[in-house]
Amino acid sequence: MRELLVEDRRETGEDGRERRYRYYVLVGEMPVGGLSCESYGVKVVGEDGETASVPNITVSAGRIEALMELLARNAVTPATLRDVIDDWL
């Protein structure tokens, strides 16, 4: 699986501390019927090393691009990534 860095974002938390998050698109392959399709997932890495990833969310490049924009714009953390994706789906 390949990882493509999409955005490196710094945000100030409610406690006034600045935090850094990196947002990646995960590119892999998923079997669909007798074929293999390129699939996309996401990964969020915090500066403290906390990491969360969800592979194989979609086979649509447009949908993963929209999801990545949403994640970065809202400074989604590794701890909240799964909940945001569940709501998005």
C-alpha positions as CSV (number, residue, x, y, z in Angstrom):
1,M,0.0,0.0,0.0
2,R,1.3,3.4,-0.9
3,E,0.9,6.6,1.2
4,L,0.6,10.0,-0.4
5,L,0.9,13.0,1.8
6,V,-1.9,15.4,1.0
7,E,-1.7,18.0,3.7
8,D,0.5,19.0,6.7
9,R,-1.6,21.1,9.0
10,R,-1.0,23.0,12.2
11,E,-3.9,23.9,14.5
12,T,-4.2,25.6,17.9
13,G,-6.3,23.5,20.3
14,E,-8.7,24.7,22.9
15,D,-5.9,24.6,25.5
16,G,-3.9,27.0,23.4
17,R,-1.3,24.5,22.3
18,E,-0.3,24.2,18.7
19,R,-0.6,20.7,17.2
20,R,0.5,19.3,13.9
21,Y,-1.4,16.7,11.9
22,R,-0.4,15.0,8.6
23,Y,-3.1,13.7,6.3
24,Y,-2.3,10.9,3.8
25,V,-4.3,9.1,1.1
26,L,-3.7,5.3,1.2
27,V,-3.6,3.7,-2.3
28,G,-4.0,-0.1,-2.5
29,E,-5.9,-2.7,-4.4
30,M,-9.2,-4.3,-3.6
31,P,-10.6,-7.4,-5.3
32,V,-14.0,-6.7,-7.0
33,G,-15.5,-9.8,-8.6
34,G,-12.7,-11.3,-10.6
35,L,-10.9,-8.0,-11.0
36,S,-8.6,-5.9,-8.9
37,C,-9.4,-2.2,-8.5
38,E,-7.4,0.6,-7.1
39,S,-8.8,1.5,-3.7
40,Y,-8.3,4.5,-1.5
41,G,-8.2,5.0,2.3
42,V,-6.9,7.6,4.7
43,K,-4.3,8.0,7.4
44,V,-3.9,10.7,10.0
45,V,-0.6,11.1,12.0
46,G,-0.2,13.4,15.0
47,E,3.1,15.0,16.0
48,D,3.2,12.8,19.1
49,G,3.2,9.7,16.8
50,E,-0.5,8.8,17.3
51,T,-1.7,7.3,14.1
52,A,-5.0,6.1,12.7
53,S,-5.8,4.7,9.3
54,V,-8.8,3.3,7.5
55,P,-7.9,1.5,4.2
56,N,-10.2,0.6,1.3
57,I,-12.9,3.3,1.9
58,T,-13.7,3.8,-1.8
59,V,-12.6,3.2,-5.3
60,S,-13.5,6.7,-6.4
61,A,-10.6,9.2,-6.6
62,G,-13.1,12.1,-6.4
63,R,-14.7,10.8,-3.2
64,I,-11.4,10.3,-1.4
65,E,-10.4,13.8,-2.5
66,A,-13.6,15.2,-0.9
67,L,-13.0,13.2,2.3
68,M,-9.4,14.4,2.6
69,E,-10.5,18.0,2.2
70,L,-13.1,17.5,5.0
71,L,-10.6,15.9,7.3
72,A,-7.9,18.5,6.8
73,R,-10.3,21.5,6.9
74,N,-11.7,20.3,10.3
75,A,-8.4,19.2,11.7
76,V,-9.6,15.7,12.4
77,T,-7.3,13.9,14.9
78,P,-6.3,10.3,14.8
79,A,-8.6,9.7,17.8
80,T,-11.7,10.9,16.0
81,L,-10.9,9.7,12.5
82,R,-13.0,6.5,12.6
83,D,-16.1,8.3,13.9
84,V,-15.8,11.0,11.2
85,I,-15.5,8.4,8.5
86,D,-18.5,6.4,9.9
87,D,-20.6,9.5,9.7
88,W,-19.3,10.4,6.3
89,L,-20.2,7.0,4.9
